[in-house]
Amino acid sequence: MNYRAIRAIYLFEMARTWRTLLQSIVSPVVSTSLYFVVFGAAIGSRITEVEGVSYGTFIVPGLVMLSVLTQSISNASFGIYFPKFAGTIYEILSAPISYLEIVIGYVGAAATKSIILGLIILATAGLFVPLHIQHPVWMLTFLVLTAVTFSLFGFIIGIWADGFEKLQMIPMLVVTPLTFLGGSFYSVNMLPSGWRTLTLFNPVVYLISGFRWSFYEIADVSVGLSLGMTAGFLIACMVIVAWIFRTGYRLKN
Amino acid sequence: MSPIISVSNLSKTYGSGFKALKGINLDIFKGEIFALLGPNGAGKTTLISIICGIANPSEGRVSIGGHDIIADYRAARSMIGLVPQELHTDAFETVWATVSFSRGLFGKPKNPDHIEKVLKDLSLWDKKDSKIITLSGGMKRRVMIAKALSHEPQILFLDEPTAGVDVELRKGMWEVVRTLQAAGVTIILTTHYIEEAEEMADRIGVINKGEIILIEDKATLMQKLGKKQLTLQLQSKLDAVPPALAAYSLELSDDGHAVTYDYDTKGDRTGITSLLNDLRNAGVRISDLDTRQSSLEDIFVSLVRAP
């Protein structure tokens, strides 16, 4: 293992975060706070409780997941897309590093960023509503697993994209709708049964459900299933990344 | 002596079906400066890209210091520093950060003293804390050289290193290249400034349409293919070359005070003696003469143009 190379890529990517602090950390925190004001305070005052939890409290895990998902994808996709766009990828490709090391560097940094961000948003949420986390270890497990999985997914998008438009397309057209429809702001059990069945095809439901369970022990689907689905998606992303590097897809001629 | 870079039967066909390289065989030896010349699209950059791991070969093998570039890529790549043709830089990084990053990427432990030396050698030391975006084109080029040298490579690839660099700076880079060679670094450069190859290289390879059409020591090459030109200054003005001298294909200067004669040093007879005799017989008096070796550029153009 070329640990120094992993470290170099990881620190380079983290340096980019600190340099763009406003965009990377502050803006997601601000937008999450707005969600709390709109959904938690304004609308939430009309909704009494969801499965025994106040509405403001209920949406916290979903909001954290919303940010972690979108930020993981955008961090990781931009992280690998930009060197391709600027041409500096030549150095990564010519360096004595394995594909695994490249992925650990980029995906590790992207996941780190979104985990930090998730925790900051959680702390921000604590300012608005009382928080109680029943299973902190599981909460962190879901957080880390989701951040890593979606950073890998973002990495794939970043390699696949050959323009800024494509870079934005999947997050905007696929991930954001799936997240909003994945039970961030409501319990899947609140839906009519036909819609509920349809929702079960949305992978984000499993992430949010499992994550919410670690807070309040309430879940739309069983925790085992949540964990299994997340792990399944993680493995699928790993397989695609392995294929990308084996074939040199969009990286090497 | 075994070569430090050995390319055998290397071919590259792009997805479009374009054959960029056709069975290249090339050995490069430790400590030499090898210049690869060729017109645009000849395959220079493709060849370098494959050797450095940026493109995949379609056929053939390359080994660096005995390490296969695919099976043993770590050992092979860690010996190489690459300065690509295009200015690819991280705009928002500082010079110091980007050069240190390169060293880490190649798995070398931190060594601020070495990086300081590299930056000083390339006259970048006072810019070490500047963001790359604020630098001029020539400085960015030097930053890329600094990145390539940050990990103390034994082989340095310079793909068109002085394109768009002013004369002063170009001379400075040649200086750096010579210092590196003195330190035992093998240097492969591609260039379209032929004077650069002529000035710097020990050996020259010419590539055209994906094939190496010539590899030769620079001195041998100049000698072997060297046409020479004799210029005779005349005592009095000539309006036209006398008909008796037509066989020599002399060229009269515009002011009528000089004639030039091309001859081949390879030939058994250069024709100089008989030309001088015939000139005297024709009553043309000579005040001065000089001879000029044709430049590498002339050689290059004649090679690439040849069918």
Interface residues (C-beta under 8 A of the other chain):
Chain A: N2 R4 A5 R7 A8 I9 L11 F12 A15 R16 R19 A86 G87 T88 Y90 E91 I92 L93 S94 A95 P96 I97 S98 G248 K252 N253
Chain B: Y14 G15 S49 C52 G53 I54 A55 N56 Y73 R74 A75 A76 R77 S78 I80 L82 P84 E86 H88 T89 D90 A91 F92 E93 A97 F101 S102 R103 G104 L105 F106 G107 K108 P109 K147
